[in-house]
Amino acid sequence: MNSFGFEGTTWTFLLVALLLGVAVWLTLWVRKLLERRAFRRLMRRAKSLERQALQFLERQGFRCLQEQAERESFFLLNGRRIPFRVRVDYLLRRKGKRYIAEVKTGKQVESPENPSIRRQLLEYALLFAPCTVLFVDGEHEKMYEVSFPWLGSLSRTTRWMWIVCFSVGFLVGRWSRGW
């Protein structure tokens, strides 16, 4: 026994436990550092491919109006208004027509037929209407025009519905006041 009342094996155990704790902490710290570096490298590569995709689109005759274009909207959740924001990579124009482009790179490059990609493009089409949606494969400089044909009729129907409702409201209001 020593002056602290511990035997040699207890000190050995405490020292081993302390060293293991430091080793685990150091391992986790290095792992997190490497993950951050890999993520930054991946983001730099994605940004570079995004810029190359824009150059590809410009060679196709598109003119960039805005990068990282945003739209705000909301949905109701049990009657409570929940705001949200969506952001597309590029807002473009070609021959008087507006387009939005979503660029995918790396492992994200999938077909627009993928349900999650399709839902994302549909959300963009709704919020950026009337724009044509472009899905751009930044890895291979491929572009796909994605359209939802029923969206055009939806907006036309909605427009007519507003006109009819306004007209009926106006006429009822005038009639109730005796013209």
C-alpha positions in Angstrom: 0.0 0.0 0.0 1.1 3.5 -0.7 0.4 6.8 1.1 -3.0 7.1 -0.6 -4.2 3.7 0.6 -4.3 2.2 -3.0 -2.5 -0.9 -4.0 -0.3 -1.1 -7.2 -3.0 -2.9 -9.2 -5.6 -0.2 -8.4 -3.2 2.4 -9.7 -2.5 0.3 -12.8 -6.3 0.0 -13.4 -6.9 3.7 -13.0 -4.0 4.5 -15.3 -5.2 2.1 -18.0 -8.8 3.5 -17.7 -7.5 7.0 -18.0 -5.4 6.1 -21.1 -8.3 4.3 -22.7 -10.5 7.3 -22.1 -8.0 9.6 -23.7 -7.5 7.2 -26.6 -11.3 7.0 -27.2 -11.6 10.8 -27.0 -8.7 11.4 -29.3 -10.0 8.8 -31.8 -13.4 10.5 -31.9 -11.8 13.9 -32.2 -9.7 12.8 -35.2 -12.6 11.1 -36.8 -14.7 14.2 -36.5 -11.9 16.3 -38.0 -11.5 13.9 -40.9 -15.3 13.9 -41.6 -15.3 17.7 -41.6 -12.4 17.8 -44.0 -14.1 15.2 -46.3 -17.4 17.2 -46.2 -15.6 20.5 -47.1 -13.8 18.7 -49.9 -17.1 17.3 -51.1 -18.8 20.7 -51.0 -15.9 22.4 -52.9 -16.2 19.7 -55.6 -20.0 20.1 -55.7 -19.7 23.9 -56.0 -17.1 23.5 -58.8 -19.4 21.0 -60.7 -22.3 23.4 -60.2 -20.3 26.2 -61.8 -19.4 23.9 -64.6 -23.1 23.0 -65.0 -23.9 26.7 -65.3 -21.3 27.1 -68.0 -22.8 24.0 -69.8 -26.3 25.7 -69.6 -24.9 28.9 -70.9 -23.4 27.0 -73.9 -26.9 25.7 -74.5 -28.2 29.3 -74.8 -29.5 29.9 -71.3 -28.8 33.2 -69.5 -28.6 33.1 -65.7 -30.9 35.5 -64.0 -30.2 34.4 -60.4 -28.2 31.9 -58.5 -29.7 30.2 -55.5 -33.2 31.7 -56.2 -35.6 31.3 -53.3 -39.3 31.2 -52.8 -41.2 31.3 -49.6 -44.5 29.6 -48.9 -46.4 27.9 -46.1 -48.5 24.9 -45.3 -51.1 24.4 -42.6 -50.6 21.9 -39.9 -53.7 21.5 -37.8 -54.7 25.0 -38.8 -51.3 26.4 -37.8 -49.3 28.2 -40.5 -45.9 26.7 -41.0 -43.6 28.8 -43.3 -40.9 27.2 -45.4 -38.5 28.2 -48.1 -37.2 26.4 -51.2 -34.1 27.2 -53.1 -33.2 26.2 -56.7 -29.7 26.4 -58.1 -30.4 28.7 -61.0 -33.2 30.8 -62.4 -32.6 31.1 -66.2 -34.0 32.6 -69.3 -33.7 31.4 -72.9 -35.7 32.7 -75.9 -38.0 34.7 -73.7 -38.9 31.6 -71.6 -38.1 31.2 -67.9 -36.5 28.1 -66.5 -35.3 26.8 -63.1 -32.4 24.4 -62.9 -31.6 22.0 -60.2 -28.0 20.6 -60.4 -27.2 17.3 -58.8 -23.6 16.0 -58.4 -21.9 13.0 -56.9 -24.0 10.3 -55.3 -27.0 12.7 -55.6 -27.1 12.2 -59.4 -30.1 10.1 -59.8 -32.9 10.0 -62.3 -35.8 12.4 -62.0 -37.8 9.2 -61.8 -36.6 8.7 -58.3 -39.6 9.6 -56.0 -37.6 12.0 -53.8 -36.1 13.8 -56.7 -39.5 13.9 -58.5 -41.2 15.4 -55.4 -38.5 18.0 -55.1 -38.9 19.0 -58.8 -42.7 19.1 -58.4 -42.3 21.4 -55.4 -40.1 23.7 -57.5 -42.5 23.6 -60.4 -45.4 24.7 -58.1 -43.6 27.5 -56.3 -41.7 28.9 -59.3 -44.6 28.6 -61.8 -44.7 29.4 -64.7 -41.1 28.1 -65.1 -39.9 25.0 -66.9 -37.9 22.8 -64.6 -34.5 21.5 -65.7 -32.8 18.6 -64.0 -29.0 18.9 -64.6 -26.6 16.0 -64.1 -23.5 18.0 -63.2 -21.3 14.9 -63.4 -21.9 14.2 -67.0 -23.2 17.5 -68.4 -26.7 16.2 -69.2 -29.9 18.1 -69.0 -33.4 16.9 -68.7 -36.5 19.0 -69.1 -39.1 18.0 -66.5 -42.7 19.0 -66.9 -45.9 18.2 -65.1 -48.5 18.7 -67.9 -51.5 19.1 -65.5 -49.9 22.0 -63.8 -50.7 24.3 -66.7 -54.4 23.5 -66.6 -54.4 23.8 -62.8 -53.2 27.4 -62.9 -55.6 28.2 -65.7 -58.5 26.6 -63.8 -57.5 28.4 -60.6 -57.3 31.7 -62.5 -60.9 31.2 -63.9 -62.1 30.2 -60.5 -60.9 33.5 -59.0 -62.4 35.5 -61.8 -65.8 33.8 -61.4 -65.8 34.1 -57.6 -64.9 37.8 -57.9 -67.6 38.4 -60.5 -70.2 36.6 -58.4 -69.2 38.5 -55.3 -69.2 41.8 -57.1 -72.7 41.1 -58.6 -74.1 39.9 -55.2 -72.7 43.0 -53.5 -74.1 45.4 -56.1 -77.5 43.6 -56.1 -77.7 43.6 -52.2 -77.2 47.4 -52.2 -79.9 47.9 -54.9 -77.5 48.7 -57.8 
